Amino acid sequence: MKRSIAVVTLLLAFQSSAFAKRLVPVDSDPAPGKGVAVTVRSERAVLPGARVWIENLDGKLLSEGATDADGHYAGEISDADLSAGVSVTAYTAKHGAVSFLENKSHRVTLELPENVPDSYSTMTGKLTGFKNSDDESKAQLGLVAKAMEVTDLVQLDSSSFISPMKDSIELFGKRNIPSNIVLPDQTFPVYFIPIHVDKPIYRLPVLEGSSSHYFGVSGAVVVQDAINVIRGNNTWDIVNLLEFQKVGLTASVPVPAGGQTITLDVATDTTIGDTLKLHPGRNTTSGESKRLAVALWEPLPGVFVPSDIKQVLADDVSLATVETKSAKVLDVLVDPQGDHFRGEWVNTASASMPEAGLAADVSFNSLDSTWMVRGGETAQLILAHVEERVATSVGGHRYEDRWVLVGPRKTQLKLPAVAYKAMQESLGKISHVSVDLLQLGHTSYPFIQGEISSSELSVLEKVRKEVH
């Protein structure tokens, strides 16, 4: 599978297995008080003994210490320093760090990212409910993957949507395909030669300790059209050939430790029977960026399943949906490498996609220098991630946060000086930095809430850069 197809899947992906992770790992309370009361926690519990630094905008240390048994730290900060804005940083050796830049609130909670263990189980079973068809020109195919949540918009991990594990099928010899793809028992012509395939079982690596919903989707593709696209090296065009027909969602699946095999049949029992048509709007990006429209079904609040995906070209876009009146549509722009993308929720009532382009860019000389961020002027929040690209034991990779910075869009983006000096030897093998620009509908700085819903996040643009 070529790089361009893998990039397409990135926009639907979540770290296959990630634990629940908040999009913004900061809560702040503007209520009156004295100094800064800091609470440090992980996704699971409060963190006693976490290091805390509070600095002013010039990098002067104002307060330093460690959290108590309840994860609390009290910083004695003057009202003058706090009204000017301070950075609050927390860190433990077993977690990444989080900094809240230009904080002006008396109470702050920081949720530190966990370093997820590289321990996977395998979920496997049959995908059922394929639509009956007598059209032998089409191949039926299906896929099982993790359902999408709003936090997934900032993940770039194709291994959650296209499995890094491979299974073999007979197609003019042995062919390796992603293990979570299903090809039911069927025969179709390839250059007038009847080809029989039968791969009824999917396999998907799932992270031990996680608990997630998974979806199955079934559909079809005209075989000769797909072959022509591949021969013409126009692999992006395969997206427009896919016919999504049925979909289904599992209950939440907990994954125990111990490398167990979880057997779970997934039924595609809901028909994708409606159609939503959108006028494309103009892609203002120069270069070879691609634009995609993704139709999403929301069977549970905050849980999304793709019902169609189409490349946006000059003509109107028709998207298959479970129910048009409740469908959500994500307008996505992505560069060919997948390191820069923009996602925006489309108002389906307008029947038109807005004019949009990739506008943001990030430049820096070193990690401890001031980063220059251009574009995303309408965003209220900015998140910067100092990351390590980690290979996984199942053949994929993920980006692990070593430090996350959160602040208003107009903040000077720089790692807090005293915290950086203290943590420099503990940052690990930093390989990338990325910046997220968040445009929000109902939440804005300085009253940051870590829980952001799909209705609040309207636009996100992300840029990732390699650190040399």
Backbone hydrogen bonds, N-H to C=O, Kabsch-Sander energy under -0.5 kcal/mol:
donor,donor_aa,acceptor,acceptor_aa,energy
5,I,2,K,-0.6
6,A,2,K,-1.7
7,V,3,R,-2.3
8,V,4,S,-1.6
9,T,5,I,-1.5
10,L,6,A,-1.0
10,L,7,V,-0.7
11,L,7,V,-0.7
11,L,8,V,-1.0
12,L,9,T,-1.6
13,A,10,L,-1.3
17,S,15,Q,-1.1
18,A,15,Q,-4.1
24,V,450,G,-1.2
26,V,24,V,-0.8
27,D,109,T,-2.2
28,S,448,I,-2.4
29,D,107,R,-2.7
35,G,77,I,-0.6
36,V,75,G,-2.6
37,A,106,H,-3.5
38,V,36,V,-0.7
38,V,73,Y,-3.5
39,T,108,V,-2.5
40,V,71,G,-2.5
41,R,110,L,-2.4
42,S,45,A,-3.2
47,L,40,V,-2.7
49,G,67,T,-1.9
50,A,47,L,-0.9
51,R,91,Y,-2.4
52,V,65,G,-2.7
53,W,89,T,-2.3
54,I,63,S,-2.7
55,E,87,S,-2.2
56,N,60,K,-2.1
57,L,85,G,-0.5
59,G,56,N,-1.9
62,L,54,I,-3.2
63,S,54,I,-1.6
65,G,52,V,-2.0
67,T,50,A,-1.8
68,D,72,H,-2.6
71,G,68,D,-2.2
73,Y,38,V,-2.4
75,G,36,V,-3.1
75,G,73,Y,-0.6
76,E,74,A,-0.6
77,I,75,G,-1.2
82,L,78,S,-2.3
83,S,79,D,-2.5
84,A,80,A,-1.2
85,G,81,D,-0.8
85,G,82,L,-0.7
86,V,103,N,-2.0
87,S,55,E,-2.5
88,V,100,F,-1.9
89,T,53,W,-2.8
89,T,87,S,-0.5
90,A,98,V,-2.1
91,Y,51,R,-1.7
95,H,92,T,-1.3
96,G,113,P,-2.5
97,A,402,R,-2.1
98,V,90,A,-1.8
99,S,404,V,-2.8
100,F,88,V,-2.7
101,L,99,S,-0.7
101,L,406,V,-3.2
103,N,86,V,-3.0
103,N,100,F,-0.6
106,H,29,D,-0.8
107,R,29,D,-1.2
108,V,37,A,-2.6
109,T,27,D,-2.9
110,L,39,T,-2.7
111,E,25,P,-2.4
112,L,41,R,-2.9
112,L,110,L,-0.7
115,N,94,K,-1.0
116,V,114,E,-1.1
119,S,117,P,-1.7
121,S,206,V,-3.0
122,T,260,Q,-1.5
123,M,204,L,-2.9
124,T,262,I,-2.9
125,G,202,Y,-1.4
127,L,200,P,-1.0
128,T,126,K,-0.6
128,T,266,V,-2.5
136,E,134,D,-1.1
138,K,135,D,-1.4
139,A,221,V,-2.9
141,L,219,G,-2.0
142,G,182,V,-2.3
143,L,217,V,-2.0
144,V,180,N,-1.5
145,A,215,F,-2.1
146,K,160,S,-0.9
147,A,213,H,-2.4
148,M,304,F,-2.8
152,D,149,E,-1.7
153,L,150,V,-1.4
154,V,151,T,-1.5
155,Q,152,D,-1.6
160,S,157,D,-1.5
161,F,158,S,-1.0
162,I,158,S,-3.1
163,S,161,F,-0.6
167,D,177,I,-2.8
169,I,175,R,-2.5
171,L,169,I,-0.7
171,L,173,G,-3.2
175,R,169,I,-2.7
177,I,167,D,-2.9
177,I,175,R,-0.5
179,S,165,M,-2.5
181,I,178,P,-1.6
182,V,142,G,-2.6
183,L,199,K,-2.1
186,Q,197,V,-2.3
188,F,195,I,-2.2
190,V,193,I,-2.5
193,I,190,V,-1.4
195,I,188,F,-2.9
197,V,186,Q,-2.4
199,K,183,L,-3.8
202,Y,125,G,-2.5
203,R,179,S,-2.1
204,L,123,M,-2.4
206,V,121,S,-2.6
208,E,119,S,-2.7
209,G,255,V,-3.0
210,S,207,L,-1.8
212,S,253,V,-1.4
215,F,145,A,-3.0
216,G,248,G,-2.1
217,V,143,L,-2.3
218,S,246,K,-2.6
219,G,141,L,-2.5
220,A,243,E,-1.8
221,V,139,A,-1.7
223,V,137,S,-2.2
223,V,221,V,-0.6
226,A,222,V,-2.2
227,I,223,V,-2.4
228,N,224,Q,-2.4
229,V,225,D,-2.1
230,I,226,A,-2.3
231,R,227,I,-2.7
232,G,228,N,-1.8
233,N,230,I,-1.5
234,N,229,V,-2.5
237,D,234,N,-1.9
238,I,235,T,-1.3
239,V,236,W,-1.4
240,N,237,D,-0.6
241,L,237,D,-0.5
241,L,238,I,-1.4
242,L,238,I,-0.9
242,L,239,V,-0.8
243,E,220,A,-2.6
244,F,242,L,-0.7
245,Q,218,S,-2.7
246,K,218,S,-1.9
247,V,270,T,-2.6
248,G,216,G,-2.1
250,T,214,Y,-2.9
253,V,212,S,-3.2
255,V,210,S,-2.6
262,I,122,T,-2.9
262,I,260,Q,-0.6
263,T,261,T,-0.6
264,L,124,T,-2.9
264,L,262,I,-0.6
266,V,126,K,-2.8
268,T,128,T,-2.8
269,D,267,A,-1.2
270,T,247,V,-2.3
272,I,245,Q,-3.2
273,G,271,T,-1.2
274,D,321,T,-2.6
276,L,319,L,-2.9
278,L,317,V,-2.7
279,H,351,A,-1.8
284,T,282,R,-0.8
284,T,356,A,-2.4
290,K,334,V,-2.9
292,L,332,V,-3.2
293,A,310,K,-2.8
294,V,330,L,-2.4
295,A,293,A,-0.5
295,A,308,D,-2.0
296,L,328,K,-3.3
297,W,305,V,-3.4
300,L,303,V,-0.8
303,V,300,L,-2.4
304,F,148,M,-3.3
304,F,302,G,-0.5
305,V,297,W,-2.5
307,S,295,A,-2.6
308,D,295,A,-1.1
310,K,293,A,-2.3
312,V,291,R,-3.1
313,L,311,Q,-0.7
317,V,278,L,-3.1
318,S,316,D,-0.5
319,L,276,L,-3.2
319,L,317,V,-0.6
321,T,274,D,-2.6
326,S,323,E,-1.1
327,A,323,E,-0.8
327,A,324,T,-0.9
328,K,296,L,-2.1
329,V,346,V,-0.5
330,L,294,V,-2.6
331,D,329,V,-0.5
331,D,344,E,-3.4
332,V,292,L,-3.1
332,V,330,L,-0.6
333,L,342,R,-2.5
334,V,290,K,-2.5
335,D,340,H,-2.3
338,G,335,D,-1.4
341,F,462,K,-2.0
342,R,333,L,-2.6
343,G,460,L,-3.0
344,E,331,D,-2.0
345,W,458,S,-1.9
346,V,329,V,-2.9
348,T,346,V,-1.2
350,S,347,N,-1.7
351,A,348,T,-0.7
352,S,347,N,-0.5
353,M,279,H,-3.1
356,A,282,R,-2.2
359,A,357,G,-0.8
361,D,374,R,-2.0
363,S,372,M,-2.2
369,S,366,S,-1.7
371,W,413,L,-2.8
372,M,363,S,-3.0
373,V,371,W,-0.6
374,R,361,D,-2.8
374,R,372,M,-0.5
379,A,376,G,-1.6
380,Q,438,L,-2.0
381,L,438,L,-2.0
382,I,407,G,-2.6
383,L,436,D,-2.5
384,A,405,L,-2.5
385,H,434,S,-3.3
386,V,403,W,-3.1
387,E,385,H,-0.6
387,E,432,H,-3.1
388,E,400,E,-1.9
390,V,388,E,-0.7
390,V,398,R,-3.2
392,T,396,G,-2.3
395,G,392,T,-1.5
398,R,390,V,-2.2
400,E,388,E,-2.6
400,E,398,R,-0.6
402,R,386,V,-3.4
403,W,386,V,-1.3
404,V,97,A,-2.3
405,L,384,A,-2.7
406,V,99,S,-2.7
407,G,382,I,-1.8
409,R,380,Q,-1.9
411,T,408,P,-2.1
413,L,371,W,-0.5
413,L,411,T,-0.8
414,K,412,Q,-0.9
415,L,367,L,-0.6
420,Y,416,P,-2.5
421,K,417,A,-2.2
422,A,418,V,-2.1
423,M,419,A,-2.1
424,Q,420,Y,-1.2
426,S,423,M,-2.2
427,L,423,M,-0.5
427,L,424,Q,-0.9
430,I,428,G,-1.6
431,S,387,E,-2.5
432,H,387,E,-1.6
433,V,465,K,-2.5
434,S,385,H,-2.2
435,V,463,V,-2.6
436,D,383,L,-3.3
437,L,461,E,-2.6
438,L,381,L,-2.3
438,L,436,D,-0.6
439,Q,437,L,-0.5
439,Q,459,V,-3.1
440,L,438,L,-0.6
441,G,456,E,-4.0
447,F,444,S,-1.2
448,I,446,P,-1.6
452,I,450,G,-0.8
456,E,453,S,-0.9
457,L,453,S,-1.9
458,S,439,Q,-2.4
458,S,456,E,-0.7
459,V,439,Q,-1.6
460,L,343,G,-2.5
461,E,437,L,-1.9
462,K,341,F,-3.1
463,V,435,V,-2.1
464,R,339,D,-2.8
465,K,433,V,-3.3
467,V,431,S,-3.1
468,H,466,E,-0.5
